[in-house]
Amino acid sequence: MKLLYLYRFKPTEGAGEEVTKKLSEMMSKDNEVMEVKLYEENPDYDKVVDMIWEADKVISWW
C-alpha cells in the first residue's frame, strides 16, 4: 500500500516529536511511504496533488 505523509509543521522536539515518529514508523510497516514536508520546501503543489492521487492513503501531520 502506498502512503503519503504530509507534514505541515516540523514536529516539536520532545514528546510530540517522539509520538509523531513512533506513529509514522508503525504505520509505515510493510508499506511504501512518500513524504512531503511543507515546512521545509517550497512545494510544487501540482506534484503534491499528483502524489495524493497516487497514494492509497494520505496522512496529514498538522
Biopython code that builds the backbone (N, CA, C, O; Angstrom):
import numpy as np
from Bio.PDB.StructureBuilder import StructureBuilder

atoms = [
    (1, "MET", "N", (0.846, -1.158, 0.000)),
    (1, "MET", "CA", (0.000, 0.000, 0.000)),
    (1, "MET", "C", (0.904, 1.237, 0.000)),
    (1, "MET", "O", (1.936, 1.266, 0.671)),
    (2, "LYS", "N", (0.503, 2.242, -0.753)),
    (2, "LYS", "CA", (1.256, 3.495, -0.811)),
    (2, "LYS", "C", (0.651, 4.505, 0.155)),
    (2, "LYS", "O", (-0.540, 4.811, 0.102)),
    (3, "LEU", "N", (1.507, 5.016, 1.042)),
    (3, "LEU", "CA", (1.093, 6.036, 1.988)),
    (3, "LEU", "C", (1.784, 7.351, 1.644)),
    (3, "LEU", "O", (2.944, 7.372, 1.234)),
    (4, "LEU", "N", (1.059, 8.428, 1.815)),
    (4, "LEU", "CA", (1.640, 9.757, 1.658)),
    (4, "LEU", "C", (1.502, 10.477, 2.980)),
    (4, "LEU", "O", (0.398, 10.629, 3.503)),
    (5, "TYR", "N", (2.639, 10.924, 3.525)),
    (5, "TYR", "CA", (2.639, 11.719, 4.750)),
    (5, "TYR", "C", (2.852, 13.175, 4.354)),
    (5, "TYR", "O", (3.836, 13.515, 3.696)),
    (6, "LEU", "N", (1.931, 14.018, 4.755)),
    (6, "LEU", "CA", (2.051, 15.460, 4.544)),
    (6, "LEU", "C", (2.341, 16.104, 5.896)),
    (6, "LEU", "O", (1.522, 16.042, 6.813)),
    (7, "TYR", "N", (3.500, 16.714, 6.009)),
    (7, "TYR", "CA", (3.888, 17.398, 7.240)),
    (7, "TYR", "C", (3.769, 18.899, 7.017)),
    (7, "TYR", "O", (4.497, 19.466, 6.202)),
    (8, "ARG", "N", (2.855, 19.546, 7.735)),
    (8, "ARG", "CA", (2.705, 20.995, 7.608)),
    (8, "ARG", "C", (3.735, 21.726, 8.458)),
    (8, "ARG", "O", (4.325, 22.715, 8.023)),
    (9, "PHE", "N", (3.944, 21.231, 9.672)),
    (9, "PHE", "CA", (4.917, 21.813, 10.587)),
    (9, "PHE", "C", (5.907, 20.745, 11.006)),
    (9, "PHE", "O", (5.594, 19.554, 11.006)),
    (10, "LYS", "N", (7.091, 21.175, 11.359)),
    (10, "LYS", "CA", (8.077, 20.248, 11.905)),
    (10, "LYS", "C", (7.584, 19.830, 13.291)),
    (10, "LYS", "O", (7.189, 20.680, 14.090)),
    (11, "PRO", "N", (7.606, 18.521, 13.582)),
    (11, "PRO", "CA", (7.174, 18.083, 14.912)),
    (11, "PRO", "C", (8.034, 18.755, 15.983)),
    (11, "PRO", "O", (9.253, 18.850, 15.842)),
    (12, "THR", "N", (7.395, 19.213, 17.041)),
    (12, "THR", "CA", (8.123, 19.873, 18.108)),
    (12, "THR", "C", (9.028, 18.878, 18.808)),
    (12, "THR", "O", (8.714, 17.692, 18.908)),
    (13, "GLU", "N", (10.147, 19.374, 19.289)),
    (13, "GLU", "CA", (11.086, 18.497, 19.985)),
    (13, "GLU", "C", (10.467, 18.007, 21.278)),
    (13, "GLU", "O", (9.648, 18.684, 21.899)),
    (14, "GLY", "N", (10.877, 16.821, 21.663)),
    (14, "GLY", "CA", (10.369, 16.245, 22.905)),
    (14, "GLY", "C", (9.292, 15.210, 22.632)),
    (14, "GLY", "O", (9.378, 14.446, 21.671)),
    (15, "ALA", "N", (8.291, 15.193, 23.475)),
    (15, "ALA", "CA", (7.249, 14.163, 23.405)),
    (15, "ALA", "C", (6.492, 14.192, 22.084)),
    (15, "ALA", "O", (6.201, 13.137, 21.520)),
    (16, "GLY", "N", (6.166, 15.389, 21.578)),
    (16, "GLY", "CA", (5.425, 15.479, 20.321)),
    (16, "GLY", "C", (6.173, 14.869, 19.161)),
    (16, "GLY", "O", (5.590, 14.172, 18.330)),
    (17, "GLU", "N", (7.468, 15.131, 19.104)),
    (17, "GLU", "CA", (8.300, 14.583, 18.035)),
    (17, "GLU", "C", (8.394, 13.063, 18.143)),
    (17, "GLU", "O", (8.327, 12.356, 17.138)),
    (18, "GLU", "N", (8.550, 12.569, 19.368)),
    (18, "GLU", "CA", (8.653, 11.122, 19.587)),
    (18, "GLU", "C", (7.369, 10.407, 19.199)),
    (18, "GLU", "O", (7.412, 9.340, 18.587)),
    (19, "VAL", "N", (6.230, 10.985, 19.549)),
    (19, "VAL", "CA", (4.935, 10.374, 19.225)),
    (19, "VAL", "C", (4.738, 10.339, 17.715)),
    (19, "VAL", "O", (4.337, 9.314, 17.164)),
    (20, "THR", "N", (5.015, 11.441, 17.052)),
    (20, "THR", "CA", (4.867, 11.502, 15.596)),
    (20, "THR", "C", (5.780, 10.485, 14.926)),
    (20, "THR", "O", (5.356, 9.769, 14.019)),
    (21, "LYS", "N", (7.021, 10.420, 15.366)),
    (21, "LYS", "CA", (7.986, 9.485, 14.784)),
    (21, "LYS", "C", (7.537, 8.042, 14.993)),
    (21, "LYS", "O", (7.584, 7.232, 14.068)),
    (22, "LYS", "N", (7.103, 7.724, 16.208)),
    (22, "LYS", "CA", (6.678, 6.359, 16.523)),
    (22, "LYS", "C", (5.438, 5.963, 15.707)),
    (22, "LYS", "O", (5.387, 4.871, 15.142)),
    (23, "LEU", "N", (4.445, 6.851, 15.647)),
    (23, "LEU", "CA", (3.233, 6.555, 14.876)),
    (23, "LEU", "C", (3.547, 6.381, 13.391)),
    (23, "LEU", "O", (3.046, 5.454, 12.755)),
    (24, "SER", "N", (4.367, 7.262, 12.845)),
    (24, "SER", "CA", (4.690, 7.161, 11.419)),
    (24, "SER", "C", (5.456, 5.883, 11.122)),
    (24, "SER", "O", (5.241, 5.264, 10.079)),
    (25, "GLU", "N", (6.350, 5.475, 12.023)),
    (25, "GLU", "CA", (7.070, 4.217, 11.839)),
    (25, "GLU", "C", (6.131, 3.020, 11.894)),
    (25, "GLU", "O", (6.255, 2.095, 11.092)),
    (26, "MET", "N", (5.192, 3.034, 12.838)),
    (26, "MET", "CA", (4.246, 1.923, 12.968)),
    (26, "MET", "C", (3.372, 1.792, 11.720)),
    (26, "MET", "O", (3.134, 0.685, 11.237)),
    (27, "MET", "N", (2.900, 2.918, 11.205)),
    (27, "MET", "CA", (2.025, 2.876, 10.033)),
    (27, "MET", "C", (2.797, 2.557, 8.754)),
    (27, "MET", "O", (2.212, 2.093, 7.775)),
    (28, "SER", "N", (4.102, 2.802, 8.757)),
    (28, "SER", "CA", (4.924, 2.574, 7.578)),
    (28, "SER", "C", (5.246, 1.102, 7.352)),
    (28, "SER", "O", (5.618, 0.700, 6.249)),
    (29, "LYS", "N", (5.103, 0.320, 8.384)),
    (29, "LYS", "CA", (5.490, -1.088, 8.296)),
    (29, "LYS", "C", (4.789, -1.765, 7.123)),
    (29, "LYS", "O", (3.564, -1.731, 7.005)),
    (30, "ASP", "N", (5.592, -2.378, 6.261)),
    (30, "ASP", "CA", (5.105, -3.117, 5.085)),
    (30, "ASP", "C", (4.379, -2.227, 4.077)),
    (30, "ASP", "O", (3.572, -2.724, 3.291)),
    (31, "ASN", "N", (4.647, -0.941, 4.086)),
    (31, "ASN", "CA", (4.032, -0.007, 3.144)),
    (31, "ASN", "C", (5.103, 0.825, 2.460)),
    (31, "ASN", "O", (6.196, 1.013, 2.994)),
    (32, "GLU", "N", (4.780, 1.313, 1.287)),
    (32, "GLU", "CA", (5.645, 2.261, 0.587)),
    (32, "GLU", "C", (5.224, 3.660, 1.035)),
    (32, "GLU", "O", (4.045, 4.009, 0.973)),
    (33, "VAL", "N", (6.189, 4.453, 1.482)),
    (33, "VAL", "CA", (5.868, 5.763, 2.046)),
    (33, "VAL", "C", (6.509, 6.884, 1.222)),
    (33, "VAL", "O", (7.687, 6.829, 0.870)),
    (34, "MET", "N", (5.703, 7.889, 0.932)),
    (34, "MET", "CA", (6.180, 9.128, 0.325)),
    (34, "MET", "C", (5.946, 10.226, 1.345)),
    (34, "MET", "O", (4.949, 10.199, 2.067)),
    (35, "GLU", "N", (6.854, 11.192, 1.414)),
    (35, "GLU", "CA", (6.711, 12.279, 2.378)),
    (35, "GLU", "C", (6.839, 13.630, 1.682)),
    (35, "GLU", "O", (7.641, 13.807, 0.765)),
    (36, "VAL", "N", (6.025, 14.575, 2.146)),
    (36, "VAL", "CA", (6.137, 15.966, 1.707)),
    (36, "VAL", "C", (6.203, 16.805, 2.969)),
    (36, "VAL", "O", (5.281, 16.797, 3.785)),
    (37, "LYS", "N", (7.309, 17.532, 3.123)),
    (37, "LYS", "CA", (7.492, 18.400, 4.290)),
    (37, "LYS", "C", (7.237, 19.830, 3.834)),
    (37, "LYS", "O", (8.128, 20.513, 3.330)),
    (38, "LEU", "N", (6.017, 20.253, 4.022)),
    (38, "LEU", "CA", (5.611, 21.583, 3.557)),
    (38, "LEU", "C", (6.352, 22.698, 4.278)),
    (38, "LEU", "O", (6.461, 23.805, 3.751)),
    (39, "TYR", "N", (6.859, 22.427, 5.466)),
    (39, "TYR", "CA", (7.556, 23.453, 6.242)),
    (39, "TYR", "C", (8.989, 23.681, 5.749)),
    (39, "TYR", "O", (9.563, 24.732, 6.031)),
    (40, "GLU", "N", (9.577, 22.737, 5.031)),
    (40, "GLU", "CA", (10.960, 22.846, 4.573)),
    (40, "GLU", "C", (11.080, 23.333, 3.144)),
    (40, "GLU", "O", (12.028, 24.036, 2.794)),
    (41, "GLU", "N", (10.158, 22.975, 2.356)),
    (41, "GLU", "CA", (10.293, 23.152, 0.924)),
    (41, "GLU", "C", (9.334, 24.217, 0.414)),
    (41, "GLU", "O", (8.377, 24.600, 1.088)),
    (42, "ASN", "N", (9.611, 24.665, -0.755)),
    (42, "ASN", "CA", (8.657, 25.485, -1.484)),
    (42, "ASN", "C", (7.967, 24.504, -2.424)),
    (42, "ASN", "O", (8.404, 24.325, -3.561)),
    (43, "PRO", "N", (6.891, 23.867, -1.960)),
    (43, "PRO", "CA", (6.342, 22.709, -2.670)),
    (43, "PRO", "C", (5.749, 23.054, -4.036)),
    (43, "PRO", "O", (5.203, 24.134, -4.264)),
    (44, "ASP", "N", (5.885, 22.096, -4.908)),
    (44, "ASP", "CA", (5.222, 22.143, -6.203)),
    (44, "ASP", "C", (3.842, 21.508, -5.974)),
    (44, "ASP", "O", (3.703, 20.285, -5.943)),
    (45, "TYR", "N", (2.845, 22.356, -5.818)),
    (45, "TYR", "CA", (1.528, 21.846, -5.438)),
    (45, "TYR", "C", (0.906, 20.958, -6.506)),
    (45, "TYR", "O", (0.094, 20.094, -6.176)),
    (46, "ASP", "N", (1.256, 21.138, -7.763)),
    (46, "ASP", "CA", (0.778, 20.213, -8.799)),
    (46, "ASP", "C", (1.318, 18.810, -8.534)),
    (46, "ASP", "O", (0.604, 17.820, -8.690)),
    (47, "LYS", "N", (2.583, 18.737, -8.132)),
    (47, "LYS", "CA", (3.185, 17.442, -7.815)),
    (47, "LYS", "C", (2.535, 16.851, -6.558)),
    (47, "LYS", "O", (2.287, 15.647, -6.495)),
    (48, "VAL", "N", (2.262, 17.697, -5.563)),
    (48, "VAL", "CA", (1.618, 17.217, -4.336)),
    (48, "VAL", "C", (0.246, 16.617, -4.664)),
    (48, "VAL", "O", (-0.110, 15.562, -4.138)),
    (49, "VAL", "N", (-0.510, 17.274, -5.516)),
    (49, "VAL", "CA", (-1.828, 16.752, -5.909)),
    (49, "VAL", "C", (-1.673, 15.411, -6.621)),
    (49, "VAL", "O", (-2.444, 14.485, -6.370)),
    (50, "ASP", "N", (-0.681, 15.298, -7.509)),
    (50, "ASP", "CA", (-0.436, 14.024, -8.190)),
    (50, "ASP", "C", (-0.087, 12.930, -7.185)),
    (50, "ASP", "O", (-0.536, 11.791, -7.315)),
    (51, "MET", "N", (0.719, 13.285, -6.179)),
    (51, "MET", "CA", (1.094, 12.310, -5.155)),
    (51, "MET", "C", (-0.124, 11.876, -4.342)),
    (51, "MET", "O", (-0.239, 10.710, -3.963)),
    (52, "ILE", "N", (-1.023, 12.806, -4.078)),
    (52, "ILE", "CA", (-2.254, 12.465, -3.345)),
    (52, "ILE", "C", (-3.071, 11.453, -4.136)),
    (52, "ILE", "O", (-3.569, 10.480, -3.570)),
    (53, "TRP", "N", (-3.211, 11.672, -5.432)),
    (53, "TRP", "CA", (-3.974, 10.741, -6.257)),
    (53, "TRP", "C", (-3.273, 9.395, -6.395)),
    (53, "TRP", "O", (-3.930, 8.365, -6.548)),
    (54, "GLU", "N", (-1.953, 9.396, -6.340)),
    (54, "GLU", "CA", (-1.182, 8.163, -6.472)),
    (54, "GLU", "C", (-1.245, 7.308, -5.203)),
    (54, "GLU", "O", (-1.179, 6.081, -5.276)),
    (55, "ALA", "N", (-1.370, 7.946, -4.062)),
    (55, "ALA", "CA", (-1.351, 7.239, -2.778)),
    (55, "ALA", "C", (-2.671, 6.532, -2.504)),
    (55, "ALA", "O", (-3.741, 6.976, -2.921)),
    (56, "ASP", "N", (-2.557, 5.410, -1.785)),
    (56, "ASP", "CA", (-3.756, 4.716, -1.328)),
    (56, "ASP", "C", (-4.333, 5.388, -0.085)),
    (56, "ASP", "O", (-5.547, 5.399, 0.120)),
    (57, "LYS", "N", (-3.447, 5.949, 0.743)),
    (57, "LYS", "CA", (-3.871, 6.663, 1.952)),
    (57, "LYS", "C", (-3.006, 7.901, 2.107)),
    (57, "LYS", "O", (-1.810, 7.874, 1.819)),
    (58, "VAL", "N", (-3.608, 8.971, 2.556)),
    (58, "VAL", "CA", (-2.896, 10.221, 2.825)),
    (58, "VAL", "C", (-3.076, 10.557, 4.303)),
    (58, "VAL", "O", (-4.194, 10.590, 4.817)),
    (59, "ILE", "N", (-1.956, 10.804, 4.970)),
    (59, "ILE", "CA", (-1.996, 11.154, 6.378)),
    (59, "ILE", "C", (-1.393, 12.538, 6.528)),
    (59, "ILE", "O", (-0.238, 12.772, 6.173)),
    (60, "SER", "N", (-2.185, 13.443, 7.056)),
    (60, "SER", "CA", (-1.743, 14.825, 7.262)),
    (60, "SER", "C", (-1.300, 14.990, 8.702)),
    (60, "SER", "O", (-2.079, 14.795, 9.634)),
    (61, "TRP", "N", (-0.052, 15.348, 8.867)),
    (61, "TRP", "CA", (0.511, 15.589, 10.199)),
    (61, "TRP", "C", (0.479, 17.090, 10.417)),
    (61, "TRP", "O", (1.368, 17.800, 9.946)),
    (62, "TRP", "N", (-0.527, 17.586, 11.120)),
    (62, "TRP", "CA", (-0.701, 19.014, 11.348)),
    (62, "TRP", "C", (-0.228, 19.334, 12.713)),
    (62, "TRP", "O", (-0.279, 20.491, 13.129)),
]
sb = StructureBuilder()
sb.init_structure("model")
sb.init_model(0)
sb.init_chain("A")
sb.init_seg("    ")
for serial, (resi, resn, name, xyz) in enumerate(atoms, 1):
    if name == "N":
        sb.init_residue(resn, " ", resi, " ")
    sb.init_atom(name, np.array(xyz, "f"), 0.0, 1.0, " ", f" {name:<3s}", serial, name[0])
structure = sb.get_structure()
